[in-house]
């Protein structure tokens, strides 16, 4: 067995993916979104034997010369193919990382159900919330909403709010402003660049994604991005204006997004992973009648000094960098409205 690196995902890659995975995040199309949205280099690792592909791992290169990370994948992806080859793949993967002078491998893989499956990796556990849609009518789905959520949706429907899909490239800018506003309000790391959402709009909307708005007096006050796999709708990210939260625009957004997912014939709506320490976010996802699943984020460091220095540096820059980005976008938004 040996590990090869493909320069680009080709027809054979997508054929292999379609035989082993339902996730859009494994496909060449999503790789193109990440490559152009982040401006990052991608890597497509394939373990083969006598020309036969056994397993594969797509990922993106992030970081710099000081600290290089192979990340598979945003938001998640992981290994593709027969899981019985996982142990052999991990050995080849570590050898490849050392040769390429990579300081960290990071993997988020839905198919990994136990942390022991990647024994040489450190693991951070989180919860993924999933809402089953298969075979259910809209009324049956609504019935499982928590009572307070039902009341919130009624409040939103009676208020001066309008729901719609975005229709122009310029509205991506409006969505990104909402995203930055939310990240600042939560004191959270701004991890998605503007270019990523532009590429989602350019390459995925409307067949493989939707960007949805709730508007008040024709101005966006909340928005979410939903990505579509073969059998699932994935909530990717969102943003909102805190001045209108009392009108429950986020509840209205997700209610319509779930309805659209059911109309598209998706089997489930994926609320994505949540750190267990963010209790309010967990409760928000619980109220839709979801079930919780364990989601593991694995990483393996090579060396000690550089990973430790990177961790310290990241902690120091998160708040200041996020504030600087938000201030810049706020000034641009004001210029556009003058």
C-alpha positions as CSV (number, residue, x, y, z in Angstrom):
1,X,0.0,0.0,0.0
2,X,1.2,3.5,-0.7
3,X,-0.1,7.1,-0.3
4,X,-0.4,9.4,-3.3
5,X,-1.2,13.1,-3.5
6,X,-3.4,14.2,-6.3
7,X,-2.7,17.7,-7.7
8,X,-6.5,18.3,-8.3
9,X,-9.6,16.2,-7.7
10,X,-10.7,14.7,-11.0
11,X,-13.5,12.6,-12.4
12,X,-12.2,9.5,-10.7
13,X,-12.1,11.4,-7.4
14,X,-15.8,12.3,-7.6
15,X,-16.7,8.7,-8.7
16,X,-14.9,7.4,-5.6
17,X,-16.6,9.9,-3.4
18,X,-20.1,9.1,-4.8
19,X,-19.5,5.4,-4.1
20,X,-18.6,5.9,-0.4
21,X,-20.0,9.2,0.8
22,X,-23.2,11.3,0.8
23,X,-21.4,14.5,1.9
24,X,-21.0,17.4,-0.4
25,X,-18.0,18.3,1.7
26,X,-16.0,15.4,0.2
27,X,-16.6,16.5,-3.4
28,X,-14.4,18.4,-5.9
29,X,-17.1,21.1,-6.0
30,X,-16.7,21.9,-2.2
31,X,-13.0,21.7,-2.6
32,X,-13.2,24.4,-5.2
33,X,-15.3,26.6,-2.9
34,X,-12.7,26.3,-0.1
35,X,-9.7,26.7,-2.5
36,X,-11.1,29.9,-4.1
37,X,-12.9,31.2,-0.9
38,X,-9.8,30.9,1.3
39,X,-7.1,31.2,-1.3
40,X,-5.6,28.0,0.3
41,X,-3.9,25.1,-1.3
42,X,-5.8,21.8,-1.2
43,X,-4.4,18.3,-0.8
44,X,-6.1,15.1,-2.0
45,X,-4.6,12.0,-0.3
46,X,-5.3,8.6,-1.7
47,X,-4.2,5.2,-0.3
48,X,-3.9,2.7,-3.1
49,X,-2.7,-0.8,-3.8
50,X,-1.8,-1.9,-7.4
51,X,-3.8,1.1,-8.8
52,X,-6.9,0.4,-6.8
53,X,-8.1,3.2,-4.5
54,X,-8.8,1.9,-1.0
55,X,-9.3,5.1,1.0
56,X,-8.9,8.9,0.6
57,X,-8.7,12.0,2.7
58,X,-9.2,15.6,1.3
59,X,-7.9,18.6,3.2
60,X,-6.8,22.2,3.0
61,X,-3.5,23.7,4.0
62,X,-3.8,26.6,6.4
63,X,-1.2,28.5,8.4
64,X,2.2,29.8,7.3
65,X,5.8,28.7,7.1
66,X,6.1,28.7,10.9
67,X,3.0,26.5,11.5
68,X,1.4,24.5,8.8
69,X,-1.9,22.7,9.3
70,X,-3.5,20.0,7.1
71,X,-7.2,20.4,7.9
72,X,-9.7,17.8,6.8
73,X,-12.2,19.5,6.5
74,X,-14.3,22.6,7.0
75,X,-16.9,22.1,8.4
76,X,-16.2,18.4,8.4
77,X,-15.2,15.6,6.0
78,X,-12.6,13.1,7.0
79,X,-11.9,9.7,5.5
80,X,-13.6,8.3,2.5
81,X,-13.6,4.6,1.7
82,X,-13.4,1.3,3.5
83,X,-12.8,1.9,7.2
84,X,-10.9,-1.4,7.6
85,X,-7.9,0.4,6.1
86,X,-8.0,3.3,8.6
87,X,-5.0,2.0,10.7
88,X,-2.7,1.7,7.7
89,X,-3.9,5.1,6.4
90,X,-3.0,6.8,9.7
91,X,0.6,5.4,9.5
92,X,1.1,6.7,6.0
93,X,-0.6,10.0,6.9
94,X,1.9,10.7,9.7
95,X,4.8,9.8,7.4
96,X,3.5,12.2,4.8
97,X,3.0,15.0,7.3
98,X,6.6,14.7,8.6
99,X,7.9,14.7,5.0
100,X,5.9,17.8,4.2
101,X,7.0,19.5,7.4
102,X,3.4,19.9,8.6
103,X,3.0,20.7,12.3
104,X,-0.6,19.7,12.8
105,X,-3.2,17.3,11.3
106,X,-6.8,18.2,12.1
107,X,-9.7,16.0,11.2
108,X,-13.4,16.2,11.8
109,X,-15.0,13.0,10.6
110,X,-18.7,12.1,11.1
111,X,-18.1,8.4,10.6
112,X,-15.8,8.2,13.6
113,X,-18.0,7.1,16.5
114,X,-15.3,6.5,19.1
115,X,-12.3,8.6,20.0
116,X,-10.2,5.4,20.2
117,X,-10.5,4.9,16.4
118,X,-7.7,7.5,16.0
119,X,-5.5,6.4,18.9
120,X,-2.5,8.8,18.2
121,X,-4.7,11.9,18.0
122,X,-5.9,14.2,20.8
123,X,-9.7,14.5,20.7
124,X,-12.1,17.4,21.5
125,X,-15.7,16.2,22.0
126,X,-18.7,18.2,20.9
127,X,-22.4,17.6,20.1
128,X,-24.0,17.6,16.7
129,X,-27.7,18.2,16.6
130,X,-29.7,16.4,13.9
131,X,-33.4,16.8,13.1
132,X,-35.0,13.8,11.3
133,X,-37.1,14.8,8.3
134,X,-37.6,11.5,6.4
135,X,-41.2,10.5,6.0
136,X,-42.4,13.4,8.1
137,X,-44.9,16.1,7.1
138,X,-44.4,19.7,8.0
139,X,-47.1,19.4,10.7
140,X,-45.4,16.3,12.2
141,X,-42.1,18.2,12.4
142,X,-43.7,21.3,13.9
143,X,-45.4,19.1,16.5
144,X,-42.0,18.2,18.0
145,X,-40.9,21.8,18.4
146,X,-40.7,22.9,22.0
147,X,-43.8,24.9,23.1
148,X,-41.9,28.2,23.6
149,X,-40.5,27.8,20.0
150,X,-43.9,27.5,18.6
151,X,-45.0,30.7,20.3
152,X,-41.8,32.5,19.0
153,X,-42.6,31.4,15.4
154,X,-46.2,32.7,15.8
155,X,-44.8,36.0,17.1
156,X,-42.4,36.3,14.1
157,X,-45.1,35.5,11.6
158,X,-47.4,38.2,13.0
159,X,-44.6,40.8,13.0
160,X,-43.3,43.0,10.2
161,X,-40.8,40.4,9.0
162,X,-40.3,38.9,5.5
163,X,-38.5,35.7,4.6
164,X,-36.6,35.3,1.3
165,X,-33.7,33.8,-0.5
166,X,-30.9,36.2,-1.5
167,X,-31.0,37.1,-5.2
168,X,-27.8,39.2,-5.9
169,X,-24.1,39.2,-5.2
170,X,-24.5,42.5,-3.4
171,X,-26.6,40.8,-0.8
172,X,-23.7,38.5,0.1
173,X,-22.1,41.7,1.5
174,X,-25.1,42.3,3.6
175,X,-25.1,38.8,5.0
176,X,-21.4,39.1,5.8
177,X,-22.0,42.2,7.8
178,X,-24.6,40.3,9.8
179,X,-22.1,37.5,10.4
180,X,-19.4,39.9,11.6
181,X,-22.0,41.7,13.9
182,X,-22.9,38.3,15.5
183,X,-19.3,37.2,16.0
184,X,-18.5,40.5,17.7
185,X,-21.6,40.2,20.0
186,X,-20.5,36.7,21.0
187,X,-16.8,37.6,21.3
188,X,-16.2,34.7,18.9
189,X,-13.4,34.1,16.4
190,X,-14.1,35.3,12.9
191,X,-13.0,32.2,11.0
192,X,-14.8,32.6,7.7
193,X,-13.6,35.2,5.2
194,X,-15.9,37.2,3.0
195,X,-14.6,35.4,-0.1
196,X,-15.9,32.0,1.2
197,X,-19.5,33.2,1.2
198,X,-19.0,34.8,-2.2
199,X,-17.9,31.4,-3.6
200,X,-20.8,29.6,-1.9
201,X,-23.1,32.0,-3.7
202,X,-21.2,31.8,-7.0
203,X,-20.7,28.0,-7.1
204,X,-23.4,26.4,-5.0
205,X,-26.5,28.6,-5.0
206,X,-29.3,27.5,-5.8
207,X,-28.8,23.8,-6.4
208,X,-26.4,23.0,-3.6
209,X,-26.9,25.9,-1.2
210,X,-29.2,28.7,0.0
211,X,-28.5,32.0,1.7
212,X,-31.7,33.0,3.4
213,X,-32.7,36.3,4.9
214,X,-35.3,37.7,7.2
215,X,-35.9,41.3,6.5
216,X,-37.6,44.2,8.4
217,X,-38.8,47.0,6.2
218,X,-36.7,45.6,3.4
219,X,-33.5,45.6,5.4
220,X,-31.8,42.2,6.3
221,X,-31.9,41.6,10.1
222,X,-30.9,37.9,10.1
223,X,-29.5,35.4,7.7
224,X,-28.2,31.9,7.5
225,X,-26.3,29.7,4.9
226,X,-27.6,26.2,4.3
227,X,-25.5,23.7,2.3
228,X,-27.1,20.6,0.7
229,X,-25.6,17.2,0.6
230,X,-27.4,14.3,-1.1
231,X,-29.5,13.4,1.9
232,X,-29.0,16.3,4.2
233,X,-29.3,20.1,4.7
234,X,-26.5,21.5,6.8
235,X,-26.7,24.8,8.6
236,X,-23.3,26.3,7.8
237,X,-23.4,29.7,9.6
238,X,-25.5,32.7,10.2
239,X,-25.7,36.3,11.6
240,X,-28.2,38.7,13.0
241,X,-28.8,42.3,14.1
242,X,-29.3,42.3,17.9
243,X,-31.8,45.2,17.7
244,X,-34.4,42.9,16.2
245,X,-33.9,39.7,18.1
246,X,-37.0,40.3,20.2
247,X,-39.0,39.7,16.9
248,X,-37.5,36.2,16.7
249,X,-36.0,36.4,13.2
250,X,-33.7,33.4,13.8
251,X,-36.6,31.1,14.8
252,X,-38.4,32.1,11.7
253,X,-35.3,31.6,9.5
254,X,-34.7,28.0,10.7
255,X,-38.4,27.1,10.5
256,X,-38.4,28.1,6.8
257,X,-35.0,26.4,6.2
258,X,-36.3,23.2,7.7
259,X,-39.4,23.4,5.5
260,X,-37.3,23.9,2.4
261,X,-35.1,21.0,3.3
262,X,-38.1,18.7,3.7
263,X,-39.5,20.0,0.3
264,X,-36.1,19.1,-1.3
265,X,-36.5,15.5,0.0
266,X,-33.7,15.7,2.5
267,X,-33.6,13.0,5.2
268,X,-32.4,15.3,8.0
269,X,-31.5,18.8,8.9
270,X,-28.0,19.1,10.4
271,X,-27.5,21.9,12.9
272,X,-23.8,21.2,13.0
273,X,-21.5,20.8,16.0
274,X,-21.5,22.8,19.2
275,X,-19.0,23.1,21.9
276,X,-20.6,21.6,25.0
277,X,-19.6,24.7,27.1
278,X,-21.9,26.9,25.0
279,X,-25.1,25.9,26.8
280,X,-27.4,28.6,25.2
281,X,-26.4,27.4,21.7
282,X,-27.1,23.8,22.7
283,X,-30.5,24.7,24.1
284,X,-31.3,26.7,20.9
285,X,-30.7,23.5,18.9
286,X,-32.4,21.2,21.3
287,X,-35.7,23.1,21.0
288,X,-36.3,22.0,17.5
289,X,-36.8,18.4,18.5
290,X,-33.3,17.3,17.5
291,X,-31.3,14.4,18.7
292,X,-27.7,14.9,20.0
293,X,-24.8,12.9,18.4
294,X,-21.2,12.9,19.5
295,X,-18.9,14.8,17.1
296,X,-15.1,14.4,17.5
297,X,-12.5,17.0,16.4
298,X,-9.1,15.3,16.2
299,X,-5.7,16.8,16.0
300,X,-2.1,15.5,16.1
301,X,0.9,17.7,16.5
302,X,4.4,17.1,15.3
303,X,6.9,18.7,17.6
304,X,6.2,20.7,20.7
305,X,7.5,24.3,20.5
306,X,5.8,25.4,17.4
307,X,2.3,24.1,18.3
308,X,2.6,25.7,21.7
309,X,3.8,29.0,20.3
310,X,0.9,28.9,17.8
311,X,-1.7,28.3,20.5
312,X,-0.5,31.3,22.5
313,X,-0.3,33.6,19.5
314,X,-3.8,32.6,18.3
315,X,-5.3,33.4,21.7
316,X,-3.6,36.8,21.7
317,X,-4.8,37.8,18.2
318,X,-8.3,36.5,18.1
319,X,-10.1,39.4,19.8
320,X,-8.0,42.2,18.3
321,X,-8.2,40.8,14.8
322,X,-11.9,40.2,15.0
323,X,-12.5,43.7,16.2
324,X,-10.4,45.2,13.5
325,X,-12.2,43.3,10.8
326,X,-15.6,44.3,12.2
327,X,-14.7,47.9,12.4
328,X,-13.5,47.9,8.8
329,X,-16.7,46.3,7.5
330,X,-18.9,48.6,9.6
331,X,-17.2,51.6,8.0
332,X,-17.7,50.1,4.5
333,X,-21.4,49.4,5.3
334,X,-21.9,53.1,6.4
335,X,-20.2,54.4,3.2
336,X,-22.6,52.3,1.1
337,X,-25.7,53.6,2.9
338,X,-24.7,57.3,2.7
